[in-house]
Amino acid sequence: MGKSYLIALGIAIGAAALGCRGRDGVGHAAGATGHGAAGGAGMAGASTGGAGAGAVGASGGANGAGTEGGAAGTGGASTGGTGAGAAGTGGEAGARTPGEAGRDGGVAGASGGVPYYPLGMNDVTILAPLPPSNTTVVLMRGTDFADDGTALVPRVLFDRLAGPAPDTGLSPILGAATYERIHLIAVRVDLCDRLLPGACRETDDARMRLVFQPLHGDGEAEDVGFHAFYTIRHDEIAGAVAALRELAMLAPPQTGALRVSPALSATNPEAYATKVRAFVKRYGGDGRLARLTVNAQPQVSGQVRWVLRGVEKKWNAFVDIPIVGASATDVSESIVFGDSYDVKPIADTPSGLLGALQKNMFDAASATKQRDYLAVLAAVENPMTHTTETTACVACHVSTVVTRERSIGASIDPLTLPGRYTSNFDLSTAAGESATNPRTLRALGFAVRQPMISQRVVNETAQTLAELEARFPPP
């Protein structure tokens, strides 16, 4: 079919934690985490190593000597603290809490050490602006290679997900040529896979989450989205956070709500874009890919509908992801647009979801029941309450617009709903149109050229920031 003026959204089937190892002089992973003898109550001092110093992998106390640190660089000994600071073999000891040297290894940057720099909403979720045409690349294409020499989006998995769905007959969802048109639209990081409600555990691996959309020749986004999840190992988290702080220092001063990246929208964004590409290449590739999902308006269908499906790695093979709340054999979800959302297979997960999605059921309910239905949507948007393991795919994709439409009709203030996620960070979605466009499911990306930012994405971003601040506090 021709251009679709709907939006494609990457299914967030769990976002995992971000982790980086110690880094060498050019910012790549180097030595393993070292081990030191238990120290006293002192804090390991900040490193004074030279430019490009490698990270030490110190895990002993302040009096212990870290070993097996970063292999490259000219790191110096740590100073400060009560008792001797831990000395790395080619790097620095990263300061953490009193009484211990950095568990994950300190990270040295381009000028000897990465100073603490506060992160904002647009530093851990980066939504790139669209280019003027498909031939112009803002960040990368899905066909580009990661540092391991493999494509960010493997062709074999694209073909598998783009093939016919159970209710689309023999026609594939997407044509084979679509693969060459997919652009990297958004980069997200999180401290765990969030398969369980609540905060991430410090032992969890992290995730880098990439959103891809195919672009038409004029640069407008097609109603298709791929969402790829890559593992960042636990011992890599500190280095990845340091890389995010380096990126933030290059960005224009900014606070407030999530929006199209101010850094990539600046007059000269290339220095920032180059570092984003390096980050993506470092943590992308086949060896790290844990999950790939697609949500798409089938290119052969004239009906306003979406198909959602995905695969995830189990041991050494990728298997289909079953739809939450449906039978184990249901691996594709279809959503037809209208005043309501006709979802197949039908899954009222969590309980009350269908009452919110189906307009007739909502309108027929009592005022108390309507409030209960809206509270289900508020809980779906709360990463401390629900995950992709506890709610149907459709829920997070439509909750932003359905909440607004149903609450206006019922004269219910969404800010008064129980179970709503709260944060000290700005939770506004006003920089996108996810709350005002009833014909889109895009959680993060673009509808043609209009940015789409869902409440669930905003809430997950704020929760990631809160956990990063707690785990890596200012000195």
N, C-alpha and C positions, 0 to 999 in steps of 0.2 A: 504494500500500500504506500501512499505518498507520505509526506511528513506527518507525524502525529504530534498534536499540540498538547500531549499529556506529558508526564514526567516519569522518569525511571528512577527507582530508588534501590540502593543496596540493602538487602535484608540484614539486619543486625542480629545474626544468630550467635551472639556471644562475643564480647570484646575482651581480649586478653591483655595481660599486663605487659608493660614496656620494660625491657631490660637490656642493658648494654655492658659489655666487658670493659676492662681497661683498654685504652686506645694507644696506638702508636703515634708517631710524629705526624702522620697524615690523617689521623682520625679513625683508623681501622682497629679492629679488635686485636689485642696482643695477649700478654701472658695470662695465666690462670690466676685465680684468687690464691693469695699466699696464706700462710699459717704462721702465727706468732705465739709466743708464750703469753699466758694471761698476765695482764698488767694490773696496776693499781687503779686509783680512782681518777687519774688524770685524763684529760682529753688530748687526743692526738692533734698536734698542731697542723696548720695548713702548710702545704708544701711551698718551697721557694725554688723549685726546679726551674731549669732553663726552658727555652722555647722548645715546643714539641716534646716535652717530657712524657715518657710512657707512664701508664698508671701502675701503681703498685697494687697487688692483690692482698692487702693486709687484713687479717681477720683476728689478730691477737689484740691484747689490751695495749694500753698506752706505753707500757714498758717493754712490750714484745717487739721483736724485729721481724718485719714482714719479709717473706721470701717469695720467690717465683713471681715477681712483679712483671710490669710491662717490659717487653723485650727491647723496644726502641726508645730513643730519646735520651735526654741527659738529666734525668730527674735528680733533684737534690734531696737532702735529708729534711724531714719535717722538724719544725721547731715549735716551741711553746708547749703549754700543758704542764701539769705537775708530773714530774718524772720525764724520762726521755721520750721524745716523739718517735714513733715507729719509722724506721728507715727502709725504703724500698730498694730493690736491686734494679735500678733503672727507672724509677718513678717516684711518686709521692704517696704519702699516706693520706687518704681522704678523711677529713674530720667528720665525725658523726656525733654520737651522744657521749657525755662524760663517762670515762671508764673503758672506752673501746675505740679501736681504730676503725676506719670505714670497712664495713662488712663486705661490700661489693668492690672495694678498691677505689681509690681516688682517681679522678680523671684529669689529665693535663690537656690543656687546649693549645691553641696556636701561639700563645705567649706565656706558657709556663703553667697556667692553671686557669680553669673556668670559674670565674667568680659567681657567687650566688646572684641570680637575677630573677625577679618575680615573673611568673608565667600567668597569662591571661587566657580568656576563652578562645581567642584566635591563635594561640600558640600551640595548643594541643589538638585542636580541630582546625584544619587549614582548608578552606574552600576556595579553590582557584577560580579566577574570572575566566569566562569563555574567550577563545581567540576569535579574530575576525573571520577566519575561514578554517576549514578542516586541514589545510596544508600548514597552518601555523600551530606550533606546539607550545603551550604555556609551561607545562612541566614535562610530561612524558606520555608515550603511548603504551597501551597494554602489551604491545609486541616488543617493546624495548627490553633489554637484558638487565638483570640484576648483576651484582658482583660475582655471583656463582656461575654466570654464563648462561642462565636460563631465562626465558621470558617471564615477565611479571604475571601475565595471564596465559597459562599453558594452552596451546592450540587444541590438544586432545580434550581438555576439560571444557573449553568453549564449545567445541562440536557436540560434546555430550549434553550440555545444558541447553544448547540452541536447537536441539532436535525436537521431533514431535512430542507434544504433551498428551496425556491420556484423552483430553477432550478437544484436541485440535486436529484430529484425523491424522493423515499421513504427512501433512505439511509441517516443515520445521517452524519453530517459533521465529527464528532469525535466519537470514540468508548467510551463506558462507563468507561473502565479501564483507559482512559487518565487522568481522574480526579485525580487519585492517583499519577500521575507523574509530576504534575505541581509544579514548583519551583519559588520562588520569585527571579526575575532577576534584577529588578531596583526599586528604591524608588525615587520619586520626590515630591517636595512641591511647592506650588504656593500660592499667596496671594488672589486669587479669582478663580471663575469658568471660567473666560475669555469667557463669552458668548457674550460680547460686545467688540468691538475693543477699544484699548487704555489701560491706566493704571487702575489697580484695585481701587475701592473706599475703603476708610478706614472703611466703615460700612459693607463691604462684609465679608462673611465667607470665609475660606480658604479651600484648598484641599490637602490631601495626595493622591498621585497617585502611584499605584503599578502596575508593569508589571510582568506577570507570563508567563513562557513557559514550556511545557512538555519536559522532557529530556529522551533520550534513555538510555539504560543500560550503555553505555560508557560515558555518560555525555554530548553527543552532543545534541544541541538544535533542536527540531522538528519545522517544519514550521507552528507553531501555536502560537498565543499570546492572552492572556487575559489582559485587562487594567481595573483596578478597581479604582474608585474615592470615597474617603471618606471625609466627612465633618469635618473640624476643625472649631469650632465656633469662632466667632469674639473675644469673651472674653478669648479665649485660645491662641490667636496668639502670644502674648509676651512670654509666657512660651515655646511654640514650637520653637520660634526663639532662645531662650536661650538654649534649648536642642540641636539645630543645632550647636550653638557655642561651646557647650561642646564636641560634636562629632568632630568638626573641630580641637579642641585643641589636640585631640588624634591622628589625622591623621599626616602623614609625611608632612613636609613643602612642599607645592606645589602651583604653580600658573599655569596659562595658560589654554589650551584647555580642553574641556570635553573629558574624556577617561574612560577606565575601572578603577574603584576606586583604587587609590594608597594605601589607607588605608586597603582595603580588600585584596589587592595583596601583602601586606607587609609580612615579615617573620613570624610575630606573630600578626595576625589580630583579635584575639578573643575578646580582650577588646573593640575594636571598634565595632565588629559584635554584641556583647552582647547589647551594647547601641542602635544600629540600631534596633535590634529585640524589645527592650523595647519600642522604639518610635513607631514602627509599631503596636505592640500590644495595645499601649495606644490609638492610633487614628484609629485603624481598627475595624472591626466587623459589624454585621447586622445593628445595630442602626445608624451607621454613613455612611453606603454604599449608595451612591447616584446614581451611574451609573456603569454598567459593560458591556464591549464590547469585542468582539472576532473578530480576523481576522485569517483565517486559510486556508491552503491548505487541502481540504477535503481528509480524509484518504482513501476514496474509489475511488478517481479519479486519473486517470493516466495523466490527462491534467494538464498543468502548469497554475494554476489559483488560485485565492483567493476568499474567501467569507467573507464579512464584515457585521456585524450586532451588535445590542446592545439593552440594556434595561436601563431605568432610572426610578427613583422613582417619582411618582406623588401622593401626599398625602400619603396613606399608602400602595400603590400597585406599582409594577414594570410594566411599559408599554413599548411596542416596540418603538424604536427610528426611526422616518421616515428619509429617505435619503434626504438630502438637495438638492433642485433643481428637485426632482422627485415628483410623486403624493403622497398623504397622505397615500396611502395603500402600498407603496414601503418601506419595512423595512429591505431589504437585498440587498447588492451590490455585484456584481460578476465582477471580473477583470481577463481577460485572457491575458497572456503574449505573446509578440512577438516583432517585431520592433516597433509596436504601442501598446497601451493598450486598449483593447476592453472592455468597461465598460457597464454593464447593471444594472439598467436602465441608459440610456444616460442622462447626466446632464451637460450642459455647464455652470456650476456655480463655480466661476464667469465667466462672458462672456469672451471668448477667450481661456478657459481651453482646450477645445477639439482640438483647433488649435495647441496647444503645445503637447498634448498627442498623436495625430494621425500623424505619420511621413509623410504620403503622403500629408496631408493638409499643414503641416509645410514646406515641401520641395517645394511645389507649390506656396507658398506665396512670395511676394516681400520682399526685405531686410528690408524695413520699417515695414511690417506686421510681419515678423519673430521677430523683436525686440519687437513689441507689445506683441506677444505671450509669449516671455520670461519674459517680464515685469509682465504679469499676474502671472507667477510662483513666481517671486520675491515678489509680493504682498501677495500671498498665504502664503509664509514663514514668513511674517511680522506680529507678534502678535498685532501690533498697527493698522493694517489695516484690517485683516481678522481673523475670528474665525470659529469654527466648525458650527456655526449657519449661516455662510455666504459662505461656500464653501463645495463642495462635498467631501465625505470621501477620495476618491482616491487621491485628489489633494496634501495633505500634505505628503502622503505616497510615492509618486513617484516624487515629485518636485526636490529632490536633484539629482537623477540620470538623470532625463530628462533634467534638466537645463544644466548639464555638457555635455550630448550627443548632444543636439540641438545647444548649443553655440559653441562647437568645429566645428560642421558641417557648421555652418553659420558664423564662424569667428567673433563672438560677445563676448566681454569680459563681463561676468556676473557682475563684480564689477562696471560696468558703467550703469547698468539698473536702470531706475527710480523706486522709491518705495521700494528699497532694504533696509532691516533693518540694522542699524548701531549701534555700541555700543563701549564703552571703554573696554569691556571684549573681550577675544579672541573668535572669532566666527568660528574658524576652525573646520571642520569635519574630518580632516586627521587621527585622531586616530581610525576611523571606516572605513567601506567600502561601506557606503550607496551611495557615489557618483560614485563608480567605478563598482558596481555589478548591471547590468541591469535586473537581474532576481529576485530582492528582493524588498519587500515593507516595510521591517523592519525599523521602525523609531528609536527604541531604544531596543536593545537586541542583539541576536546572530543569524547568519546564520551558522549552524553547530557549528563551534568554532570561527568564525570571528565576532568581534564586529561590530555592525551597529549603527550609530549615524547620524540622519538626521539633515538637516539645521534648520527645524522648531523646533526641540527639543533644539538645541543649542541656537537659538534665544529666545525661551521662557525662557530658563534657565538664559540667560543674562538679560532679562527684569525683571525676578523675583529678581535677585540680585540688579539691579538698584533701584527697588522699595523698597526692604528691606533696602538698604543703606539710602534712603530718609526718610523712616518711622522710622527706628531705627538707627540714625546716631551715630558715635563715640562720646564719652563724650568730 
